[in-house]
Amino acid sequence: VRNIAEDRENFFDISAKDTALAVKQGLLAVVHSHTNGLHYPSEQDMHGQVHTQVPWGIVMTDGEDASRIRWWGGTTPDQIEDLVDRTFCHGTADCYALVRDYYPIKLGIVLPEFPRGWKWWETDKNTLAEGFPSAGFKEIDITEIREGDVWLAYLHNDKLCHCGIYLGNDLAHHHPGSGQPVNDGHKAVITPIFRYLPYIGKWLRHKDMPD
């Protein structure tokens, strides 16, 4: 479909007519290109995916060659990378994305997306601290924790900007951040929880967790 945005190098917009036609015909996904070398979704992209409720994909291109499609917003194997070996990509394979993918796969609980821009933790946004309660989580005491509970940690400043899952047996599953929005060298890890205990500010449990 045609991009009707005024600034087509940095934005895309699809006409209401094209959108309505796609939905009528059975919209399966939205794939668009990035020409700025940034192979990860913007906050606007993430809002768009939430709005359409279908998977979205990004292709990087210089006008001649194109990258593979980077998918997010779906639940099929080609859209959810391995929970342990996935590599860092902000918005699709970062700390919250790991929690969001872990919950339906391991616990059968679907969590909402939190649209977020790169380095949101340096702004006035409290994406995790505000998002988890709205997603059905409540705070618990550290003495109550059990497998599947979520922890939020302070790392860069006084903002809760990192999250992970408690696996039991004093182990944590999380995806360490990166100074770059895409970093194939930063994989999700399973590590002893004691390393993060000094930084954890909240423990959370979802309302639909089994007793």
Beta strands, then each sheet from edge to edge (+ up, - down):
strand 1: 30-34
strand 2: 56-60
strand 3: 70-72
strand 4: 87-89
strand 5: 137-140
strand 6: 150-154
strand 7: 160-168
strand 8: 171-174
strand 9: 182-187
strand 10: 189-192
strand 11: 200-206
sheet 1: 1+ 2+ 3-
sheet 2: 4+ 9-
sheet 3: 5+ 11- 6+ 7- 8+ 10-
end
